[in-house]
C-alpha cells in the first residue's frame, strides 16, 4: 500500500527546528515614558494637590467675605442716608405746622394792641393753645393727668409737699406746677407736682406725750422744806 503522508525533508539531514530572533530593545525603551505617565500619584503628590485645592478654596472664601463686608457697609450707608432723609421730611412737616401756630400768635399780638376787651384776647390765645396741642397730639404727644391721683415717680417729679390730716389723701397729687407729657408711650417730660403728706393732728401729740411721761414722783418726806 502506498503511503500518502508528506515526507519531512529536514528529518535526518542533521539540522534542528528553525527559529527567528527579534530585537525589542528599541520598543521597550520607547514604551517607558508611556508607563511613567500612566502611573498612579504618590501620597506626597496627593497631599500637595489637596493643599493647593484648600488654599484656592480659602482664597475664594476670603474674597467672598470681603465682598459681603463691602456690600453690608454700603447698605448701612444707604440706610443711614435714607433714614436721615426721612427725618428731614418729618422735621419739615412738623415745622410747617408750628409755623402756622406762630402766625396765629403774631395775629393775636397785633389784635391785642387795639382790642379793648381782654376776654376776647384770652379766648383767642386759648384757641391758639388748643390748636397747638392738637398738632402735638397728631404726632403722638399726650398730656399726663396727675391731680388727685397717687404720686408716680416714674411720670412726675415732686417739687413740694402739702401736709394733710386725712391719711386717705396721703401721697396724692394736690397741685400740678408743670404739666408732663409722653410721646407714643415714652416719657417726654415729667410733671412737676405738689404731693400731699399725712400728718398727725396736733391734739393727739400732747395726749401721747402725757401718756408716755407716766405718774409724777411723790415728794420725799425727809427732804428739807423750801422757802
Helices and strands as residue ranges (DSSP letters): H 25-37, H 43-114, H 118-138, E 141-144, E 156-164, G 167-169, E 173-178, E 180-183, E 186-189, E 191-198, H 202-213
